[in-house]
Amino acid sequence: MSSGTPRTRLSHAERRATILEAAARVIVAHGVHGFRLQDVADEAGVSQPLVSSHVDDRDELIAAAFVRVDERELRAVEADARSAEPGRAAVVRFLRRATIPSSDDTADELPGGDGWELWNQVSSRARFSPVVREAVGARQAAWIAALTALLRDGLAGAHLPAAVDPERVALLLITVSDGLGPALNCGLLDDDGARAVLEDALDGALR
């Protein structure tokens, strides 16, 4: 009889979480169109049939993994932004943190590695998959809603110009932020250039 401590059996929810975290890492490492379910199983340390038992198909796995890690990232970005002075400073913190990860960021790195790479990979699949497209659209709406709330708080405290329309400005700034990701990835802009673009967008939106 073994004298070692028995391993704790993971619950269904815990095992699913492990698989989704592994899938996020694999999507970044192999690409959303190139990874295999076996790659996810190997990364999670489980069998491929076990991976398949937690999702109906490959696209559901992509969508669920993406949603899981993006929800956590948005919570971290919101918390960091709300630690700044309300108004422009909080909005700048939100956008910079969402767009340009740097060594002085306080949140953990996304389990999938580069957060922008995860977004880019999953978004490229959205065109061909209704399930993934719905997930990307929902997460995009969540980021816009979070920034809208931050802008409303700035208005309520008279930290922003009274003419600012929170919903319209949030949509504009998130759209600009999304465009910076591919530009950074392909070297069209460096971090300083991306920050300058954000500042220009803010100057126009918050005047």
C-alpha positions as CSV (number, residue, x, y, z in Angstrom):
1,M,0.0,0.0,0.0
2,S,1.4,3.4,-0.9
3,S,2.2,5.7,2.0
4,G,2.0,8.8,-0.2
5,T,-0.7,11.4,0.0
6,P,-3.6,10.6,-2.4
7,R,-3.9,13.1,-5.3
8,T,-7.0,15.3,-5.0
9,R,-9.5,14.5,-7.7
10,L,-10.5,17.6,-9.7
11,S,-14.1,18.5,-10.0
12,H,-15.7,18.8,-13.5
13,A,-15.5,22.6,-13.3
14,E,-11.9,22.6,-12.2
15,R,-10.9,20.1,-15.0
16,R,-12.7,22.3,-17.5
17,A,-10.9,25.4,-16.3
18,T,-7.5,23.5,-16.7
19,I,-8.4,22.6,-20.2
20,L,-9.5,26.1,-21.2
21,E,-6.4,27.6,-19.8
22,A,-4.3,25.1,-21.7
23,A,-6.3,25.8,-24.9
24,A,-5.5,29.6,-24.6
25,R,-1.8,28.9,-24.4
26,V,-1.9,26.5,-27.3
27,I,-3.9,28.9,-29.5
28,V,-1.1,31.5,-29.1
29,A,1.7,28.9,-29.5
30,H,0.3,27.1,-32.6
31,G,-2.3,29.5,-34.1
32,V,-6.0,29.2,-34.0
33,H,-6.1,27.5,-37.3
34,G,-3.1,25.2,-36.6
35,F,-3.6,23.7,-33.2
36,R,-4.9,20.2,-32.5
37,L,-7.1,18.9,-29.7
38,Q,-4.2,16.6,-28.9
39,D,-2.0,19.7,-28.4
40,V,-4.5,21.0,-25.8
41,A,-4.6,17.6,-24.1
42,D,-0.9,17.4,-23.9
43,E,-0.7,20.9,-22.5
44,A,-3.4,20.2,-19.9
45,G,-1.9,16.8,-19.1
46,V,-5.1,14.9,-19.9
47,S,-6.4,12.6,-22.7
48,Q,-7.8,13.9,-25.9
49,P,-11.2,12.2,-25.2
50,L,-11.4,14.1,-21.9
51,V,-10.9,17.4,-23.7
52,S,-13.7,16.5,-26.2
53,S,-16.0,15.6,-23.3
54,H,-15.9,19.2,-22.0
55,V,-16.8,20.9,-25.4
56,D,-19.0,20.0,-28.3
57,D,-16.4,20.9,-31.0
58,R,-13.2,22.8,-31.7
59,D,-14.9,26.2,-32.1
60,E,-16.7,25.9,-28.8
61,L,-13.3,25.2,-27.2
62,I,-11.8,28.3,-28.9
63,A,-14.7,30.5,-27.8
64,A,-14.8,29.2,-24.2
65,A,-11.0,29.5,-23.7
66,F,-11.0,33.0,-25.1
67,V,-13.9,34.2,-23.0
68,R,-12.4,32.8,-19.8
69,V,-9.0,34.5,-20.1
70,D,-10.5,37.7,-21.5
71,E,-12.9,38.1,-18.6
72,R,-10.0,37.9,-16.2
73,E,-7.9,40.4,-18.2
74,L,-10.7,42.9,-18.3
75,R,-11.2,42.6,-14.5
76,A,-7.5,43.3,-14.0
77,V,-7.5,46.3,-16.4
78,E,-10.6,47.8,-14.7
79,A,-9.1,47.4,-11.3
80,D,-5.9,49.1,-12.4
81,A,-7.7,51.9,-14.1
82,R,-9.8,52.6,-11.0
83,S,-6.7,53.0,-8.9
84,A,-5.8,56.1,-11.0
85,E,-7.2,59.5,-10.5
86,P,-10.8,59.7,-12.0
87,G,-11.2,61.2,-15.4
88,R,-8.5,61.3,-18.1
89,A,-5.9,59.6,-16.0
90,A,-8.1,56.6,-15.4
91,V,-9.1,56.4,-19.1
92,V,-5.4,56.6,-20.1
93,R,-4.5,53.8,-17.7
94,F,-7.3,51.7,-19.0
95,L,-6.3,52.1,-22.7
96,R,-2.6,51.8,-22.2
97,R,-3.0,48.7,-20.1
98,A,-5.4,47.2,-22.6
99,T,-3.3,48.0,-25.6
100,I,0.4,48.2,-24.6
101,P,1.5,45.8,-21.9
102,S,4.7,46.8,-20.4
103,S,7.1,45.7,-17.7
104,D,5.5,48.0,-15.1
105,D,2.0,46.5,-15.5
106,T,0.7,45.0,-12.3
107,A,-1.6,42.3,-13.7
108,D,-0.5,38.8,-14.5
109,E,0.1,38.0,-18.1
110,L,-2.7,36.3,-19.9
111,P,-2.5,32.5,-19.7
112,G,-2.3,32.4,-23.4
113,G,0.8,34.5,-23.4
114,D,0.5,37.7,-25.4
115,G,-3.1,39.1,-24.9
116,W,-3.1,40.8,-28.3
117,E,-2.0,37.6,-30.0
118,L,-4.9,35.7,-28.4
119,W,-7.3,38.4,-29.6
120,N,-5.8,38.4,-33.1
121,Q,-5.9,34.7,-33.4
122,V,-9.4,34.2,-32.1
123,S,-10.7,37.2,-34.1
124,S,-9.4,35.7,-37.3
125,R,-11.5,32.6,-36.7
126,A,-14.7,34.7,-36.0
127,R,-15.2,35.4,-39.6
128,F,-15.8,31.7,-40.3
129,S,-17.5,30.6,-37.1
130,P,-20.7,31.9,-35.6
131,V,-19.9,30.6,-32.2
132,V,-16.5,32.3,-32.1
133,R,-17.9,35.5,-33.7
134,E,-20.6,35.7,-30.9
135,A,-17.9,35.3,-28.3
136,V,-15.7,38.0,-29.8
137,G,-18.6,40.3,-30.2
138,A,-19.7,39.8,-26.6
139,R,-16.2,40.5,-25.2
140,Q,-15.8,43.6,-27.4
141,A,-19.1,44.9,-26.0
142,A,-17.9,44.1,-22.5
143,W,-14.7,46.2,-23.0
144,I,-16.7,49.1,-24.4
145,A,-19.2,48.9,-21.5
146,A,-16.3,49.0,-19.0
147,L,-14.8,52.0,-20.6
148,T,-18.2,53.7,-20.8
149,A,-18.6,53.2,-17.0
150,L,-15.2,54.7,-16.4
151,L,-16.1,57.8,-18.5
152,R,-19.5,58.2,-16.7
153,D,-17.7,58.2,-13.4
154,G,-15.4,60.9,-14.7
155,L,-18.3,63.0,-15.8
156,A,-20.2,62.5,-12.5
157,G,-17.1,63.8,-10.6
158,A,-16.7,66.7,-13.1
159,H,-13.3,65.3,-14.1
160,L,-14.2,65.3,-17.8
161,P,-15.8,67.9,-20.1
162,A,-19.6,67.9,-19.7
163,A,-20.0,67.5,-23.5
164,V,-18.4,64.1,-23.5
165,D,-20.8,61.3,-24.7
166,P,-19.5,58.2,-22.7
167,E,-20.9,55.6,-25.1
168,R,-19.7,57.3,-28.3
169,V,-16.3,58.0,-26.9
170,A,-15.8,54.5,-25.5
171,L,-16.7,53.0,-28.9
172,L,-14.2,55.3,-30.6
173,L,-11.4,54.7,-28.2
174,I,-11.8,50.9,-28.1
175,T,-11.9,50.9,-31.9
176,V,-8.6,52.9,-32.0
177,S,-7.1,50.6,-29.4
178,D,-8.1,47.5,-31.4
179,G,-6.4,48.9,-34.5
180,L,-3.1,49.5,-32.5
181,G,-2.7,45.8,-31.8
182,P,-2.0,44.6,-35.4
183,A,0.1,47.8,-36.0
184,L,2.3,46.9,-33.0
185,N,2.5,43.2,-34.0
186,C,3.7,44.0,-37.5
187,G,6.2,46.7,-36.4
188,L,4.3,49.6,-38.0
189,L,4.4,51.3,-34.5
190,D,6.5,50.9,-31.4
191,D,5.1,51.3,-27.9
192,D,5.9,55.0,-27.8
193,G,4.2,55.5,-31.2
194,A,1.1,53.6,-30.0
195,R,1.0,55.8,-26.8
196,A,1.1,58.9,-29.0
197,V,-1.8,57.7,-31.1
198,L,-3.8,57.0,-28.0
199,E,-3.1,60.5,-26.7
200,D,-4.2,62.0,-30.0
201,A,-7.4,60.0,-29.9
202,L,-8.0,61.1,-26.3
203,D,-7.3,64.8,-27.1
204,G,-9.9,64.6,-29.9
205,A,-12.5,62.7,-27.9
206,L,-12.3,64.5,-24.6
207,R,-12.2,68.1,-25.7
